[in-house]
Amino acid sequence: MDQEAFQHFYEGTAAGLRRYLRHVLGDRDLADDIFQEAFFRMLKANLPAGMDFAHQKNYLYKIATNLMHDHRKARRFDSLPEGYESSVVTAPDEVHDVQQAFGQLRMKERNLLWLAYVECYRHDEIAALVDTTTGSVRPMLARAREKLRRLLSNKPKEGTHEQ
């Protein structure tokens, strides 16, 4: 990839990749490190000459996703990254509830939800990014949505009893 092609690619992908990493990781510094490393590895890769923009972008997100898994932390997040805004949730207490619920999801669940509903990736694209089959994306997304819904409604999982 020559300098002009890279500049065009960077301008078309940088903002989205940075948002994705920061929201999934919840750690601005780690997200910025992975962001930089993903572009570095993209430049080092010997990509086919005819690879179109969409495939390059998928490849970049795949690199970033793999780097996130390599740097996964054992800790849970108690809030979304600073600067999180939602057009659906507007009241401060609702934002806090969404932050708390999102923070209780596993990184893989946050990752799936972000790719599907913020980045608007198709199931086959998500499968390629997270190393799973296309057929397993739908049920994994359904479980993640259901878990988020339960967390937001503070209802116990069906079949369990509060004591």
C-alpha positions as CSV (number, residue, x, y, z in Angstrom):
1,M,0.0,0.0,0.0
2,D,1.5,3.3,-1.1
3,Q,1.4,6.5,1.1
4,E,-1.5,8.0,-0.8
5,A,-3.6,4.8,-0.6
6,F,-2.8,4.4,3.1
7,Q,-3.8,8.1,3.8
8,H,-7.1,7.5,2.1
9,F,-7.6,4.2,4.0
10,Y,-6.6,5.8,7.3
11,E,-9.0,8.7,6.8
12,G,-11.9,6.3,6.1
13,T,-11.3,3.9,9.0
14,A,-9.5,5.7,11.9
15,A,-12.4,7.3,13.6
16,G,-14.6,4.2,13.6
17,L,-11.8,1.9,14.7
18,R,-10.8,4.2,17.5
19,R,-14.5,4.4,18.8
20,Y,-14.8,0.6,18.5
21,L,-11.7,-0.1,20.5
22,R,-12.4,2.5,23.2
23,H,-16.0,1.4,23.7
24,V,-15.2,-2.3,23.8
25,L,-12.1,-2.0,25.9
26,G,-13.2,0.8,28.2
27,D,-9.6,1.8,28.5
28,R,-8.5,4.8,26.4
29,D,-4.7,4.2,26.7
30,L,-5.0,0.5,25.8
31,A,-7.4,1.3,23.0
32,D,-4.9,3.8,21.6
33,D,-2.0,1.4,21.8
34,I,-4.0,-1.3,20.0
35,F,-5.2,1.2,17.4
36,Q,-1.7,2.2,16.6
37,E,-0.5,-1.5,16.5
38,A,-3.4,-2.5,14.3
39,F,-2.4,0.1,11.7
40,F,1.2,-0.8,12.0
41,R,0.5,-4.5,11.3
42,M,-1.8,-3.5,8.5
43,L,1.0,-1.7,6.8
44,K,3.4,-4.6,7.4
45,A,1.0,-7.1,5.9
46,N,1.6,-8.3,2.4
47,L,-2.0,-7.7,1.2
48,P,-3.1,-8.7,-2.3
49,A,-2.9,-5.7,-4.7
50,G,-6.5,-5.9,-5.7
51,M,-8.0,-6.0,-2.2
52,D,-10.8,-3.5,-2.0
53,F,-11.5,-1.0,0.7
54,A,-14.2,-3.1,2.5
55,H,-11.9,-6.1,2.7
56,Q,-9.0,-4.0,3.9
57,K,-11.3,-2.5,6.6
58,N,-12.4,-6.0,7.7
59,Y,-8.8,-7.1,7.8
60,L,-7.9,-4.1,10.0
61,Y,-10.8,-4.8,12.4
62,K,-9.7,-8.5,12.5
63,I,-6.2,-7.4,13.5
64,A,-7.6,-5.1,16.2
65,T,-9.9,-7.7,17.5
66,N,-7.1,-10.2,17.8
67,L,-5.0,-7.7,19.6
68,M,-7.8,-7.0,22.0
69,H,-8.0,-10.7,22.8
70,D,-4.2,-10.8,23.3
71,H,-4.5,-7.9,25.8
72,R,-7.7,-9.0,27.6
73,K,-7.8,-8.0,31.2
74,A,-9.4,-10.1,33.9
75,R,-11.1,-7.2,35.5
76,R,-14.7,-6.2,34.9
77,F,-15.6,-2.7,33.8
78,D,-17.9,-0.7,35.9
79,S,-18.7,2.0,33.3
80,L,-18.5,2.8,29.7
81,P,-15.5,4.9,28.5
82,E,-15.7,8.6,29.0
83,G,-17.5,10.5,26.3
84,Y,-20.1,7.8,25.8
85,E,-23.2,9.3,24.3
86,S,-26.4,7.6,23.2
87,S,-29.1,9.1,21.1
88,V,-31.6,6.7,22.7
89,V,-30.7,7.2,26.4
90,T,-30.8,10.8,27.5
91,A,-31.5,11.1,31.2
92,P,-28.4,11.0,33.4
93,D,-29.7,8.1,35.5
94,E,-30.5,6.1,32.3
95,V,-27.0,6.7,31.0
96,H,-25.6,5.5,34.3
97,D,-27.9,2.4,34.1
98,V,-26.6,1.6,30.6
99,Q,-23.0,2.2,31.7
100,Q,-23.4,-0.2,34.6
101,A,-25.2,-2.9,32.5
102,F,-22.7,-2.6,29.6
103,G,-19.8,-2.8,32.1
104,Q,-21.2,-6.1,33.4
105,L,-21.0,-7.8,30.0
106,R,-18.0,-9.9,29.1
107,M,-15.7,-8.3,26.6
108,K,-16.8,-10.7,23.9
109,E,-20.5,-9.7,24.5
110,R,-19.6,-6.0,24.3
111,N,-17.6,-6.7,21.2
112,L,-20.4,-8.5,19.4
113,L,-23.0,-5.9,20.3
114,W,-20.7,-3.0,19.2
115,L,-19.8,-4.7,15.8
116,A,-23.5,-5.5,15.1
117,Y,-25.3,-2.4,16.3
118,V,-22.7,0.4,16.1
119,E,-20.5,-0.6,13.2
120,C,-23.4,-2.3,11.5
121,Y,-21.4,-5.4,10.4
122,R,-23.3,-8.3,8.9
123,H,-23.2,-11.6,10.7
124,D,-20.7,-13.2,8.3
125,E,-18.4,-10.2,8.8
126,I,-18.7,-10.4,12.6
127,A,-17.9,-14.2,12.4
128,A,-14.7,-13.5,10.5
129,L,-13.7,-10.8,13.0
130,V,-14.3,-12.8,16.1
131,D,-13.2,-16.2,14.8
132,T,-16.5,-18.1,14.9
133,T,-19.0,-19.4,12.4
134,T,-21.6,-17.3,10.8
135,G,-24.3,-19.5,12.2
136,S,-23.2,-19.0,15.8
137,V,-23.2,-15.1,15.6
138,R,-27.0,-14.9,15.7
139,P,-27.5,-16.9,18.9
140,M,-24.4,-15.2,20.5
141,L,-25.9,-11.8,19.7
142,A,-29.3,-12.9,21.0
143,R,-27.8,-14.0,24.3
144,A,-25.8,-10.8,24.6
145,R,-28.9,-8.7,23.9
146,E,-30.9,-10.7,26.4
147,K,-28.3,-10.4,29.1
148,L,-28.1,-6.6,28.5
149,R,-31.9,-6.4,28.6
150,R,-32.0,-8.3,31.9
151,L,-29.3,-6.2,33.4
152,L,-31.1,-3.0,32.4
153,S,-34.4,-4.3,33.8
154,N,-32.8,-5.7,36.9
155,K,-34.7,-8.9,36.5
156,P,-33.2,-12.3,37.5
157,K,-32.6,-14.8,34.8
158,E,-35.6,-17.1,34.1
159,G,-35.6,-20.2,36.2
160,T,-33.7,-18.6,39.0
161,H,-35.1,-17.4,42.3
162,E,-33.9,-14.5,44.3
163,Q,-33.3,-15.3,47.9
